[in-house]
Amino acid sequence: MSEITVTVKLFAAYQEAYGVPELVLEFPEDTPVAVVRDRLLSEHPELTQLRDFTRFGVNLQFVEPDSILQDGDEVVLIPPVSGG
């Protein structure tokens, strides 16, 4: 099975955890976007509370968690934003 490469843009708590604005990651073909979130949460368990509240964007479009990624996609994980 082939690998795909995606760029993951990080914001808010995700960016704070990683200390960088984006990551370039490889996944198997036919990977849904939710797997990107799950991989980040496994690497930074302190982000687990964001699991059910994170929205997904692929190539500047909001998508569902089961949307399949393509090679070269730009993924955005959008954590909840607190106002005030």
Z-matrix of the N, CA and C atoms (Angstrom, degrees):
N
C 1 1.464
C 2 1.532 1 108.91
N 3 1.310 2 115.94 1 139.98
C 4 1.458 3 121.59 2 -178.05
C 5 1.522 4 110.72 3 -79.43
N 6 1.310 5 113.52 4 159.41
C 7 1.456 6 120.96 5 174.40
C 8 1.524 7 108.68 6 -100.88
N 9 1.323 8 115.90 7 150.83
C 10 1.453 9 121.35 8 170.06
C 11 1.522 10 107.64 9 -116.94
N 12 1.310 11 116.41 10 155.06
C 13 1.458 12 122.24 11 177.59
C 14 1.517 13 108.12 12 -116.37
N 15 1.328 14 115.97 13 129.58
C 16 1.460 15 120.69 14 177.90
C 17 1.527 16 109.03 15 -126.90
N 18 1.314 17 115.16 16 150.95
C 19 1.459 18 121.68 17 173.63
C 20 1.516 19 107.63 18 -99.69
N 21 1.320 20 116.43 19 127.72
C 22 1.460 21 121.43 20 -178.87
C 23 1.516 22 108.21 21 -109.92
N 24 1.332 23 116.55 22 115.65
C 25 1.464 24 122.06 23 176.45
C 26 1.525 25 108.11 24 -84.99
N 27 1.315 26 115.83 25 131.60
C 28 1.463 27 120.99 26 -176.36
C 29 1.523 28 110.64 27 -109.35
N 30 1.330 29 115.45 28 137.92
C 31 1.456 30 121.46 29 178.74
C 32 1.520 31 109.51 30 -133.18
N 33 1.316 32 115.45 31 157.65
C 34 1.464 33 123.86 32 172.03
C 35 1.529 34 111.51 33 49.73
N 36 1.326 35 117.94 34 -126.17
C 37 1.466 36 121.76 35 -174.38
C 38 1.526 37 112.05 36 -60.09
N 39 1.329 38 117.63 37 -34.86
C 40 1.466 39 119.36 38 178.93
C 41 1.528 40 110.77 39 -64.22
N 42 1.328 41 115.70 40 -43.87
C 43 1.465 42 119.40 41 179.97
C 44 1.528 43 110.42 42 -66.92
N 45 1.320 44 116.80 43 -39.05
C 46 1.462 45 119.78 44 178.16
C 47 1.525 46 111.17 45 -61.82
N 48 1.324 47 116.95 46 -40.75
C 49 1.465 48 120.92 47 -178.10
C 50 1.525 49 111.42 48 -65.81
N 51 1.333 50 116.79 49 -40.99
C 52 1.462 51 120.82 50 -175.78
C 53 1.513 52 113.41 51 -90.88
N 54 1.345 53 117.10 52 -23.67
C 55 1.453 54 120.36 53 179.67
C 56 1.525 55 114.33 54 73.98
N 57 1.318 56 117.04 55 13.61
C 58 1.467 57 121.83 56 177.76
C 59 1.525 58 108.52 57 -138.28
N 60 1.347 59 118.13 58 156.38
C 61 1.467 60 120.08 59 -178.95
C 62 1.518 61 114.19 60 -80.57
N 63 1.346 62 118.30 61 -18.90
C 64 1.456 63 119.12 62 179.11
C 65 1.517 64 111.04 63 -156.38
N 66 1.321 65 114.61 64 158.60
C 67 1.456 66 123.54 65 177.14
C 68 1.516 67 108.09 66 -126.46
N 69 1.323 68 116.66 67 149.79
C 70 1.457 69 121.22 68 170.89
C 71 1.527 70 105.87 69 -114.53
N 72 1.336 71 116.46 70 118.09
C 73 1.457 72 122.09 71 -172.93
C 74 1.517 73 110.63 72 -125.76
N 75 1.331 74 115.55 73 154.15
C 76 1.456 75 121.38 74 175.68
C 77 1.525 76 109.47 75 -111.95
N 78 1.332 77 114.19 76 143.00
C 79 1.456 78 122.31 77 178.53
C 80 1.519 79 108.50 78 -140.49
N 81 1.331 80 118.16 79 159.81
C 82 1.467 81 119.99 80 172.54
C 83 1.522 82 110.49 81 -65.41
N 84 1.337 83 116.72 82 155.70
C 85 1.463 84 120.30 83 172.69
C 86 1.531 85 109.47 84 -56.03
N 87 1.314 86 116.39 85 155.95
C 88 1.474 87 123.79 86 178.05
C 89 1.520 88 112.98 87 66.24
N 90 1.325 89 117.53 88 26.76
C 91 1.462 90 121.45 89 177.24
C 92 1.524 91 109.40 90 -84.57
N 93 1.351 92 118.00 91 128.03
C 94 1.468 93 119.77 92 174.08
C 95 1.534 94 110.73 93 -75.66
N 96 1.314 95 115.75 94 153.62
C 97 1.467 96 120.93 95 -175.51
C 98 1.529 97 111.87 96 -60.99
N 99 1.316 98 119.47 97 -29.01
C 100 1.470 99 120.98 98 179.83
C 101 1.534 100 111.66 99 -60.82
N 102 1.328 101 117.28 100 -26.36
C 103 1.470 102 120.63 101 179.06
C 104 1.527 103 110.73 102 -65.60
N 105 1.334 104 117.03 103 -31.14
C 106 1.467 105 120.28 104 176.69
C 107 1.529 106 108.85 105 -61.65
N 108 1.334 107 116.30 106 -49.64
C 109 1.464 108 120.48 107 178.20
C 110 1.526 109 110.47 108 -57.78
N 111 1.328 110 116.55 109 -46.44
C 112 1.463 111 119.51 110 -176.26
C 113 1.525 112 111.36 111 -63.03
N 114 1.336 113 117.06 112 -36.36
C 115 1.468 114 119.62 113 177.52
C 116 1.525 115 111.04 114 -64.96
N 117 1.335 116 117.00 115 -42.81
C 118 1.459 117 119.32 116 178.69
C 119 1.519 118 111.36 117 -64.38
N 120 1.337 119 116.57 118 -38.75
C 121 1.464 120 119.50 119 179.07
C 122 1.522 121 111.32 120 -67.58
N 123 1.331 122 117.33 121 -34.23
C 124 1.465 123 118.99 122 178.79
C 125 1.527 124 110.89 123 -69.51
N 126 1.343 125 116.69 124 -30.75
C 127 1.466 126 120.43 125 178.16
C 128 1.524 127 111.84 126 -80.25
N 129 1.337 128 117.27 127 -26.40
C 130 1.469 129 122.44 128 -179.64
C 131 1.522 130 108.96 129 -134.55
N 132 1.334 131 117.09 130 80.43
C 133 1.473 132 120.50 131 -175.59
C 134 1.527 133 113.97 132 -57.97
N 135 1.335 134 117.73 133 -20.53
C 136 1.470 135 119.06 134 178.80
C 137 1.534 136 111.76 135 -65.48
N 138 1.323 137 117.26 136 -13.58
C 139 1.469 138 120.99 137 179.01
C 140 1.532 139 112.83 138 -90.28
N 141 1.327 140 117.59 139 -1.08
C 142 1.465 141 121.26 140 -173.34
C 143 1.525 142 112.64 141 -55.83
N 144 1.327 143 117.75 142 -31.60
C 145 1.471 144 119.07 143 -179.12
C 146 1.525 145 111.99 144 -65.11
N 147 1.346 146 118.21 145 -13.78
C 148 1.466 147 121.40 146 179.03
C 149 1.526 148 112.85 147 -87.10
N 150 1.335 149 117.41 148 -9.33
C 151 1.473 150 121.48 149 -172.62
C 152 1.533 151 112.74 150 -49.02
N 153 1.320 152 117.85 151 -51.10
C 154 1.461 153 120.92 152 -172.91
C 155 1.520 154 113.40 153 -83.43
N 156 1.330 155 117.34 154 -4.20
C 157 1.464 156 120.27 155 -174.66
C 158 1.524 157 113.05 156 -115.60
N 159 1.316 158 116.96 157 -7.32
C 160 1.458 159 120.55 158 -178.42
C 161 1.521 160 110.23 159 -76.57
N 162 1.329 161 115.52 160 132.13
C 163 1.468 162 121.07 161 173.55
C 164 1.521 163 107.74 162 -100.66
N 165 1.313 164 115.56 163 161.74
C 166 1.461 165 120.93 164 -173.96
C 167 1.512 166 110.75 165 -121.08
N 168 1.318 167 115.72 166 137.53
C 169 1.451 168 121.61 167 171.46
C 170 1.518 169 108.70 168 -126.05
N 171 1.324 170 116.07 169 138.74
C 172 1.462 171 121.74 170 173.89
C 173 1.518 172 107.16 171 -129.28
N 174 1.332 173 115.12 172 122.13
C 175 1.467 174 120.93 173 179.61
C 176 1.532 175 111.72 174 52.10
N 177 1.346 176 115.17 175 46.79
C 178 1.467 177 123.75 176 175.12
C 179 1.529 178 114.05 177 68.96
N 180 1.338 179 117.99 178 17.96
C 181 1.467 180 122.22 179 175.56
C 182 1.531 181 108.52 180 -122.02
N 183 1.338 182 116.95 181 135.58
C 184 1.463 183 118.56 182 171.68
C 185 1.521 184 108.55 183 -67.31
N 186 1.335 185 115.83 184 137.76
C 187 1.464 186 120.60 185 -179.01
C 188 1.520 187 109.53 186 -134.61
N 189 1.330 188 115.11 187 164.40
C 190 1.459 189 121.59 188 176.03
C 191 1.530 190 109.69 189 -80.65
N 192 1.352 191 117.35 190 156.69
C 193 1.462 192 120.62 191 -177.96
C 194 1.521 193 114.60 192 -58.40
N 195 1.347 194 117.39 193 -24.85
C 196 1.457 195 119.31 194 -177.21
C 197 1.533 196 113.00 195 -92.80
N 198 1.331 197 117.34 196 7.72
C 199 1.472 198 120.71 197 178.08
C 200 1.530 199 109.70 198 -64.63
N 201 1.323 200 116.07 199 132.55
C 202 1.463 201 121.79 200 -176.52
C 203 1.531 202 110.03 201 -83.17
N 204 1.323 203 115.45 202 133.04
C 205 1.462 204 121.30 203 -179.63
C 206 1.523 205 111.58 204 -80.54
N 207 1.322 206 114.98 205 151.07
C 208 1.461 207 122.84 206 175.44
C 209 1.530 208 108.33 207 -116.43
N 210 1.318 209 116.39 208 155.66
C 211 1.452 210 120.66 209 177.40
C 212 1.533 211 109.77 210 -57.18
N 213 1.329 212 116.04 211 131.96
C 214 1.455 213 120.81 212 177.90
C 215 1.509 214 115.00 213 89.41
N 216 1.334 215 118.46 214 -2.08
C 217 1.461 216 120.38 215 -179.87
C 218 1.523 217 111.21 216 -62.82
N 219 1.327 218 114.66 217 150.81
C 220 1.457 219 121.88 218 170.90
C 221 1.519 220 107.40 219 -105.89
N 222 1.312 221 116.21 220 118.57
C 223 1.460 222 122.89 221 -176.21
C 224 1.528 223 108.63 222 -105.17
N 225 1.315 224 116.17 223 135.26
C 226 1.457 225 121.42 224 174.44
C 227 1.520 226 107.66 225 -120.88
N 228 1.320 227 116.37 226 127.16
C 229 1.463 228 121.78 227 173.04
C 230 1.520 229 106.95 228 -100.91
N 231 1.313 230 116.02 229 121.14
C 232 1.458 231 120.88 230 -173.27
C 233 1.519 232 108.42 231 -111.13
N 234 1.333 233 115.76 232 101.54
C 235 1.464 234 118.83 233 178.80
C 236 1.530 235 109.35 234 -75.42
N 237 1.335 236 116.27 235 165.35
C 238 1.462 237 118.32 236 176.88
C 239 1.530 238 109.78 237 -61.47
N 240 1.301 239 115.59 238 141.94
C 241 1.460 240 120.73 239 179.61
C 242 1.513 241 108.40 240 -109.21
N 243 1.315 242 115.67 241 129.06
C 244 1.457 243 118.75 242 179.27
C 245 1.521 244 107.95 243 -94.42
N 246 1.313 245 115.41 244 135.52
C 247 1.459 246 120.09 245 178.30
C 248 1.513 247 110.33 246 -101.21
N 249 1.305 248 115.32 247 176.80
C 250 1.450 249 115.65 248 177.24
C 251 1.499 250 112.13 249 171.06
